[in-house]
Amino acid sequence: MMKRTNHALEVTMNLFLPEQGKNKLIRHITVALDCSPHSIASLTAAAELARLMHADLTGIFVEDINLFRIMDLPFSHEIRMYASEPEKIDPLQLERSVKMQAREAEAALQRIAEEFMVEYSFRVLRGVVPAEVMAASLGADLLVLGRSGRSPSCRKKLGSTARKALAEGKKPLLFMRPGYSAKTGALLVLYDGSEGANLALSTALTLAEPEGSLHLLILGESFEESLEMERELSEKTSLTEAVVEYHHLPLKNGNTLIRYIRMAGFGLLILSDRMKLPKELVHELVREIDYPVLLV
């Protein structure tokens, strides 16, 4: 598949990166697949970004080893909707069901990758899902995950794979949920003048659509510092065609920050865990805000 190099895009992406961060463009994206709505939203976002950044895309499906371990327990049974009583789990039926889910995941990857015209590959692994996804994504520049998976217990919270990826913090992460796009819609960047905040800003400038909304939430230790950062940001964002809006909040008021983001509902939140904000607060934001989050 032919790919064109967008020199202007690369210049924009490198414009505000620290020296040690340059040349770290996103060239390979890994997305975890389980056919849940959050997973399909993640796949679509990953394909959007792969097209924008001319990156390769790899889909990972993990056959959950714990399902097969549970099946071996003597008291394990399944309850079917129209069955009169619980039935012993059929090993062959479970194997077929898991293989079918893998085929569905591959079909979804193929369909969406072809829609966005990106190179893709697909891998099927077996093991403990979070550990296998993390191991399979070691060579990726970005890991894309659904905020939650199939488990009903984590519908409003981060799933086990997302929690593990956040805790390890080894690479940029995109946590997606249905109803949002990684590329279209309003973007919100948390900015405090730090190296991590400038990386988040450069990423947002890459993603921002012409005439789209780019919201910069400035977190200053004082009102004067916030105004000075706004003046600096006006220069840094002067070349973007997006509509830039500035907002101000105190730097260290974590509860106010969480409430503000929840009420504002901008769309994709872009931030770094290498800001002046405590890393624990950044991770709390990711866990608590039920919006897509790009952590760079």
N, C-alpha and C positions, 0 to 999 in steps of 0.2 A: 504494500500500500504506500503510495507516494505521500510524502510529508513536506510541507513548506516551512522554512524557518522564518519566524516573525521576529526580525531584529528589534523592532520598536518595542515589542512585548518584553524581550529579554532586557533591554535597557531599562524599561520601567521597573521590572522586577528587581534589578540590581541597584536601582538608583539610591536607595536609602539603607541598603544592607551594610552592616559593619564589615570591615575588611576580611575578617576570618569567616564571614558568612557568604562571601561572594563565590560564584561558581557552584553553589549548592542548589541549582535549579531542580525542580521536580521532574524527573525523567521516568520514574517507575512508580506506579500506584498499585497498591494491593487492597482488595476489598473482600471482606468476609461475607459469605453467602449462606443463608439458611431458608430462603424463600418466604420469610416473614415480611409484613409490610415495611418494617424498618429496614430490612435487608434490601428490598427492592428500591427504596428511597436512597440507600447508600450506594447501590450499584449505579443508579441514574446519575447521582452526584459525581461519583468517581469517573464515569464516562464523560460527563460534561467537562470536568477538570482535565482529564486526559486529552480531550480534543483541544482545549484552550492552551495547554502547556506542551502539546506534542509529546505526550508521555505514553509509555506502554502501560497496559492494564492487565493485572492478574487477578482472577477470581479464585477464592479458596473455599472449598466445602469440606467440613470435617465431620466424619462419621463418629458420632459421640460414643466412645467406648463404654461410658457409664450405662448407656441403654442396654448393652449386651451383658454387662456385669449384673445389672438388676434382673435381667431375664433368667440368669442362672440361680438366683435365690429361690429356695423351695416355696416360699410364701408369695412370690410375685405372680400377679394375675392382672388381666386387663378387663375393663368393663366396657362393653359395647353399648351403643345407644339403644338398640332394640333387642339386646340379649336379656334373658330372664335372670341370669346369674353370671358371676365372674367366670372367666375362662383362663386357662393356662396360656401364657404367651407362646405363640408358635415361632420358633427360631427362624424358620424359612420365611415366614410372613414378615417378620421384623427385618430380616436381611433384604427382602424385596422392597419393603417400604423405604428403607434408607437409601437403597440404590435408586429408587424412583425419585426421591427428593434430590439426589445428586444430579440426575438427568434434568430435572426441572430447573435446578440452579444453573446448569450449563446452558440450557436453552434460553433462559432469561439473559444470561451474560452475552450469548451470541446475538440475540435480538437487539439488545440495547447498545452493545458495542458497534454493531453494524449500522444502527440508526445514527450514532454519533461519528461513525467512520474512524474508529480507533483500532490499533493493534491490540490483540488480547490473547491470553492463555488461561487455561483452567487446570486446577489441581484438586485431586480428592485425597484426603488424608484420613487416618483413623487414630483417635486418641482422645485425651481430655481437651475439650474444645478451646478454652482460653490459651492453654500452653501451646497447642498446635498452631493456632493462628499467629501467636507472637513469634514462634520459631520460623514459620513460613514467610513472615513479613520482614525478616532481618535485612534483606537486601533492598527493601523498598524505601523510597524517599517520603512516602505518605501512606498511612494506613487509614482506610475508611471503614467505619463500623456503624451499625445501627445503634441508636441509644439503648434499645432493648431488643430481645429476641423473641422466641416463641413462648417462653415461660410466662404464664399469667401473673406470677408473683412480682414481676419487675416491669409491668406495663408503664408505670410512671417514673421508674428509676432506671439508672444505668444497669445494663445486664452484666453478667459475670465477665465476659470477654472485654467489654468496654471498661469495667472497673480495673481489670488487670493491666490493660494497656495504659490507662491513666496513671496507675501506681508506678509502673515501670518507667514511663516517661522517656523512652529512648528515641522517639522520632515524632515528627508532626502527626497530629491525629485529627480526623474529621469525624464527628459524631452526628449522624443524620437521623431525621425522623420524617414520617410521611407528611406531605402537604407543603414542603419547602424545597427550594432549589439552592444549590451551592453557588450558582452563578447569577441568577436573576433575583429581583427583589432587593429590599433595603439591606445594607450591611452596617454593622455596628462594630467599631474598633475601640477597645480600651487603650487609652494613651496616657502615659505618665512621663514621657521623655526618656525612658530607659532604652537600652539596646534591644530588649525583647519587644518593647512597644513599637520601636521603629521597624522591626521585622514584621510585626503584625500589620503595620501601616502599609509597608511595601507589598505585602500579600494582598491586602484589600484593594490597593490601587491596580493590581493585576486583574482582580476579579470584577472590579466595578464596571458596570455597563455604561455606555454613553447615555446621559440624561437620567441615569439611575441615581438612587439616593445612597449617599455615603455619610453615615453619622459618626462623628468622632467624639467620644466621651472622654473629656480631659479630666484627669485625676491629679489635682495639684495639692501641695501641702499648704498653700495659701492662695488667696484670690489673685494676688499680684503674679505669682508663679503661673497660675492657670492662664492669665491673660498673655503672659510672655510666651507660653507654649502655643497658644492659639495663633499668635503672630508668626511663630516659626512654622506652624502647620500650614498657614495660608501660603507661605512660600513653597513648601514641599508639595502641596497639592495643586499648585497653580496650573500644571499641565493636564490634569485630569479633566475629562468631559463630564464626569459625574457631578451631581449637585451635592455639594458638601455642606453639612450643618454641624455646628459645634454645640456641645453640651458640657456642663461643668458640675462636678461633684467633689466633695472632700476626698482626699486620697485614702484615708484609713477607716472610713465608715463602711465596713463590709455589709452590714445589714441593710443600710440605705441603698447600697449598690445593687444588691440582689433584688430588693423591692423595685427599684427603678427599672432594671432590665425586664423584670416580669411585667410591669405595667406598660412599658413602652412597646414591647412586642415588635422590634424592628425586623427580625429575620435572622440571618446568619450572624452570629457573634464571633469575632476574631480577636484573639488575645494570646498572650504568651505566659508561661509560668516562670519566665526570667525577667519579671517586672519588679518594680519597687513593692508592689503588693506581695504579701507573704504567699509563698507557694501553696500553703494549706488553704488560703482563701480562694486562690485561683481554682484549685481543684474542687472546692466546695461549690463555686459558681458553676463549674461544668456539671457537677452532680445534680444541683438543685434547679438549674434553669432548663425548662422543658422546651428548648429551642435547639436548632442545629448549632454546633460549636466547632470552630476550627482553632485548634491549639497548636501554635507554631513555636 
